[in-house]
Amino acid sequence: MASDLGFVEHVFDQMRDAGSVRYRKMFGELAIYCDNKVVALICDDCLYVRPTPGGRELIGEPVEAPPYPGSKDHFLIEGRIDNREWLTALTVITARELPAPKPKKRPSA
């Protein structure tokens, strides 16, 4: 089931002050990028943030769940999506703690 575009845009709007934030359709759902790192997924109108030590500290006792069958657990964000400052802080922490994306290999000529 695809996520509602209104929900996606609301989450994106709450995170937009975290840096260079964008979203893109992936896996039939959406990935949210911050500074070119995938920091979260939106699946079935639920927000899943990639787990990091700093994110765990900010959240306290996070609910962890897989965004889709077979995936690793992420932090399931439910009651704080409307708290722009908190969600922005979580996004900044998550992006800062995730490794830089691996450069794509160019095909040799």
PyRosetta script that sets phi, psi and omega in degrees:
from pyrosetta import init, pose_from_sequence

init()
pose = pose_from_sequence("MASDLGFVEHVFDQMRDAGSVRYRKMFGELAIYCDNKVVALICDDCLYVRPTPGGRELIGEPVEAPPYPGSKDHFLIEGRIDNREWLTALTVITARELPAPKPKKRPSA")
pose.set_psi(1, 124.0)
pose.set_omega(1, -179.0)
pose.set_phi(2, -74.4)
pose.set_psi(2, 149.5)
pose.set_omega(2, 179.1)
pose.set_phi(3, -75.9)
pose.set_psi(3, 149.9)
pose.set_omega(3, 178.7)
pose.set_phi(4, -69.6)
pose.set_psi(4, 130.9)
pose.set_omega(4, -178.4)
pose.set_phi(5, -60.6)
pose.set_psi(5, -33.4)
pose.set_omega(5, 177.2)
pose.set_phi(6, -62.4)
pose.set_psi(6, -41.8)
pose.set_omega(6, 177.3)
pose.set_phi(7, -64.6)
pose.set_psi(7, -44.6)
pose.set_omega(7, -179.6)
pose.set_phi(8, -59.8)
pose.set_psi(8, -47.8)
pose.set_omega(8, -178.9)
pose.set_phi(9, -65.7)
pose.set_psi(9, -34.5)
pose.set_omega(9, 177.1)
pose.set_phi(10, -64.7)
pose.set_psi(10, -48.0)
pose.set_omega(10, 178.7)
pose.set_phi(11, -61.1)
pose.set_psi(11, -46.2)
pose.set_omega(11, 179.6)
pose.set_phi(12, -58.5)
pose.set_psi(12, -43.9)
pose.set_omega(12, 179.8)
pose.set_phi(13, -62.8)
pose.set_psi(13, -36.7)
pose.set_omega(13, 179.6)
pose.set_phi(14, -68.0)
pose.set_psi(14, -27.4)
pose.set_omega(14, -176.0)
pose.set_phi(15, -97.7)
pose.set_psi(15, -9.7)
pose.set_omega(15, -167.4)
pose.set_phi(16, -59.5)
pose.set_psi(16, -22.3)
pose.set_omega(16, 179.9)
pose.set_phi(17, -83.1)
pose.set_psi(17, 1.5)
pose.set_omega(17, -176.1)
pose.set_phi(18, -78.6)
pose.set_psi(18, -12.9)
pose.set_omega(18, -177.0)
pose.set_phi(19, 143.3)
pose.set_psi(19, -144.5)
pose.set_omega(19, 178.3)
pose.set_phi(20, -82.2)
pose.set_psi(20, 90.2)
pose.set_omega(20, -174.3)
pose.set_phi(21, -106.6)
pose.set_psi(21, 136.5)
pose.set_omega(21, 176.7)
pose.set_phi(22, -151.9)
pose.set_psi(22, 164.8)
pose.set_omega(22, 174.3)
pose.set_phi(23, -130.6)
pose.set_psi(23, 158.9)
pose.set_omega(23, -176.0)
pose.set_phi(24, -151.3)
pose.set_psi(24, 141.9)
pose.set_omega(24, 176.9)
pose.set_phi(25, -69.3)
pose.set_psi(25, 131.6)
pose.set_omega(25, 177.4)
pose.set_phi(26, -150.7)
pose.set_psi(26, 144.9)
pose.set_omega(26, 174.5)
pose.set_phi(27, 55.8)
pose.set_psi(27, 25.5)
pose.set_omega(27, -177.3)
pose.set_phi(28, 82.5)
pose.set_psi(28, -3.7)
pose.set_omega(28, 177.3)
pose.set_phi(29, -129.0)
pose.set_psi(29, -144.5)
pose.set_omega(29, -176.6)
pose.set_phi(30, -134.2)
pose.set_psi(30, 144.1)
pose.set_omega(30, 173.0)
pose.set_phi(31, -111.5)
pose.set_psi(31, 138.9)
pose.set_omega(31, 176.1)
pose.set_phi(32, -107.4)
pose.set_psi(32, 128.0)
pose.set_omega(32, -179.3)
pose.set_phi(33, -106.8)
pose.set_psi(33, 143.6)
pose.set_omega(33, 169.2)
pose.set_phi(34, -133.8)
pose.set_psi(34, 122.3)
pose.set_omega(34, -177.4)
pose.set_phi(35, 52.8)
pose.set_psi(35, 44.4)
pose.set_omega(35, 177.6)
pose.set_phi(36, 65.6)
pose.set_psi(36, 19.4)
pose.set_omega(36, 176.0)
pose.set_phi(37, -117.9)
pose.set_psi(37, 136.7)
pose.set_omega(37, 176.1)
pose.set_phi(38, -73.6)
pose.set_psi(38, 111.3)
pose.set_omega(38, -177.8)
pose.set_phi(39, -101.6)
pose.set_psi(39, -21.3)
pose.set_omega(39, -176.1)
pose.set_phi(40, -157.8)
pose.set_psi(40, 162.2)
pose.set_omega(40, 174.9)
pose.set_phi(41, -126.7)
pose.set_psi(41, 146.3)
pose.set_omega(41, 170.6)
pose.set_phi(42, -115.6)
pose.set_psi(42, 117.8)
pose.set_omega(42, -179.2)
pose.set_phi(43, -134.0)
pose.set_psi(43, 128.3)
pose.set_omega(43, 179.4)
pose.set_phi(44, 51.1)
pose.set_psi(44, 45.0)
pose.set_omega(44, 178.7)
pose.set_phi(45, 59.1)
pose.set_psi(45, 33.6)
pose.set_omega(45, 174.4)
pose.set_phi(46, -127.7)
pose.set_psi(46, 143.6)
pose.set_omega(46, 179.2)
pose.set_phi(47, -99.3)
pose.set_psi(47, 124.4)
pose.set_omega(47, 178.6)
pose.set_phi(48, -119.7)
pose.set_psi(48, 118.4)
pose.set_omega(48, -179.3)
pose.set_phi(49, -101.9)
pose.set_psi(49, 137.7)
pose.set_omega(49, 179.9)
pose.set_phi(50, -62.0)
pose.set_psi(50, 136.6)
pose.set_omega(50, -175.9)
pose.set_phi(51, -75.6)
pose.set_psi(51, 136.2)
pose.set_omega(51, 173.7)
pose.set_phi(52, -142.2)
pose.set_psi(52, 158.3)
pose.set_omega(52, 177.9)
pose.set_phi(53, -59.3)
pose.set_psi(53, -43.3)
pose.set_omega(53, 179.3)
pose.set_phi(54, -65.3)
pose.set_psi(54, -37.4)
pose.set_omega(54, 176.5)
pose.set_phi(55, -64.7)
pose.set_psi(55, -41.3)
pose.set_omega(55, 178.0)
pose.set_phi(56, -61.5)
pose.set_psi(56, -41.4)
pose.set_omega(56, 179.6)
pose.set_phi(57, -64.8)
pose.set_psi(57, -42.7)
pose.set_omega(57, 179.7)
pose.set_phi(58, -65.3)
pose.set_psi(58, -42.6)
pose.set_omega(58, -176.9)
pose.set_phi(59, -72.3)
pose.set_psi(59, -37.9)
pose.set_omega(59, -176.2)
pose.set_phi(60, 98.2)
pose.set_psi(60, -94.1)
pose.set_omega(60, 177.5)
pose.set_phi(61, -117.9)
pose.set_psi(61, 87.4)
pose.set_omega(61, -175.5)
pose.set_phi(62, -72.2)
pose.set_psi(62, 148.7)
pose.set_omega(62, 168.6)
pose.set_phi(63, -83.8)
pose.set_psi(63, 128.1)
pose.set_omega(63, -179.6)
pose.set_phi(64, -114.4)
pose.set_psi(64, 136.2)
pose.set_omega(64, -178.9)
pose.set_phi(65, -157.4)
pose.set_psi(65, 153.4)
pose.set_omega(65, 176.0)
pose.set_phi(66, -79.2)
pose.set_psi(66, 135.1)
pose.set_omega(66, 179.1)
pose.set_phi(67, -68.1)
pose.set_psi(67, -25.5)
pose.set_omega(67, 177.9)
pose.set_phi(68, -152.0)
pose.set_psi(68, 157.2)
pose.set_omega(68, -176.7)
pose.set_phi(69, -56.0)
pose.set_psi(69, 131.6)
pose.set_omega(69, 177.4)
pose.set_phi(70, 90.3)
pose.set_psi(70, -5.0)
pose.set_omega(70, -179.5)
pose.set_phi(71, -90.3)
pose.set_psi(71, 166.1)
pose.set_omega(71, 175.3)
pose.set_phi(72, -74.0)
pose.set_psi(72, 156.2)
pose.set_omega(72, 177.6)
pose.set_phi(73, -65.5)
pose.set_psi(73, 143.5)
pose.set_omega(73, 174.3)
pose.set_phi(74, -123.8)
pose.set_psi(74, 168.7)
pose.set_omega(74, 173.3)
pose.set_phi(75, -78.1)
pose.set_psi(75, 120.8)
pose.set_omega(75, 177.3)
pose.set_phi(76, -86.7)
pose.set_psi(76, 117.1)
pose.set_omega(76, -177.3)
pose.set_phi(77, -100.6)
pose.set_psi(77, 116.2)
pose.set_omega(77, -176.7)
pose.set_phi(78, -116.2)
pose.set_psi(78, -61.8)
pose.set_omega(78, -169.8)
pose.set_phi(79, -87.0)
pose.set_psi(79, -3.5)
pose.set_omega(79, -174.1)
pose.set_phi(80, -115.8)
pose.set_psi(80, 11.9)
pose.set_omega(80, -178.3)
pose.set_phi(81, -62.6)
pose.set_psi(81, -31.3)
pose.set_omega(81, -178.6)
pose.set_phi(82, -82.5)
pose.set_psi(82, -3.9)
pose.set_omega(82, 178.5)
pose.set_phi(83, -92.4)
pose.set_psi(83, 91.2)
pose.set_omega(83, -174.1)
pose.set_phi(84, -56.8)
pose.set_psi(84, -47.0)
pose.set_omega(84, -178.0)
pose.set_phi(85, -61.5)
pose.set_psi(85, -45.4)
pose.set_omega(85, -178.6)
pose.set_phi(86, -66.2)
pose.set_psi(86, -45.1)
pose.set_omega(86, -178.6)
pose.set_phi(87, -67.4)
pose.set_psi(87, -35.8)
pose.set_omega(87, 175.6)
pose.set_phi(88, -64.2)
pose.set_psi(88, -44.5)
pose.set_omega(88, 178.6)
pose.set_phi(89, -61.0)
pose.set_psi(89, -43.1)
pose.set_omega(89, 178.5)
pose.set_phi(90, -62.5)
pose.set_psi(90, -40.9)
pose.set_omega(90, 179.6)
pose.set_phi(91, -65.1)
pose.set_psi(91, -43.5)
pose.set_omega(91, 179.2)
pose.set_phi(92, -62.7)
pose.set_psi(92, -46.9)
pose.set_omega(92, 179.9)
pose.set_phi(93, -60.9)
pose.set_psi(93, -45.9)
pose.set_omega(93, -177.9)
pose.set_phi(94, -62.4)
pose.set_psi(94, -47.0)
pose.set_omega(94, -179.7)
pose.set_phi(95, -62.9)
pose.set_psi(95, -40.2)
pose.set_omega(95, -178.8)
pose.set_phi(96, -64.6)
pose.set_psi(96, -36.3)
pose.set_omega(96, -174.7)
pose.set_phi(97, -88.9)
pose.set_psi(97, -15.2)
pose.set_omega(97, 178.6)
pose.set_phi(98, -80.2)
pose.set_psi(98, 147.2)
pose.set_omega(98, 177.7)
pose.set_phi(99, -68.4)
pose.set_psi(99, 156.0)
pose.set_omega(99, 176.9)
pose.set_phi(100, -63.4)
pose.set_psi(100, 145.9)
pose.set_omega(100, 178.3)
pose.set_phi(101, -64.6)
pose.set_psi(101, 146.3)
pose.set_omega(101, 178.5)
pose.set_phi(102, -70.4)
pose.set_psi(102, 138.0)
pose.set_omega(102, 178.6)
pose.set_phi(103, -65.6)
pose.set_psi(103, 143.2)
pose.set_omega(103, 179.2)
pose.set_phi(104, -76.5)
pose.set_psi(104, 138.8)
pose.set_omega(104, 178.3)
pose.set_phi(105, -80.2)
pose.set_psi(105, 135.3)
pose.set_omega(105, 176.5)
pose.set_phi(106, -90.2)
pose.set_psi(106, 139.1)
pose.set_omega(106, 178.6)
pose.set_phi(107, -64.7)
pose.set_psi(107, 139.0)
pose.set_omega(107, 179.1)
pose.set_phi(108, -78.1)
pose.set_psi(108, 147.8)
pose.set_omega(108, -175.7)
pose.set_phi(109, -82.2)
pose.dump_pdb("model.pdb")
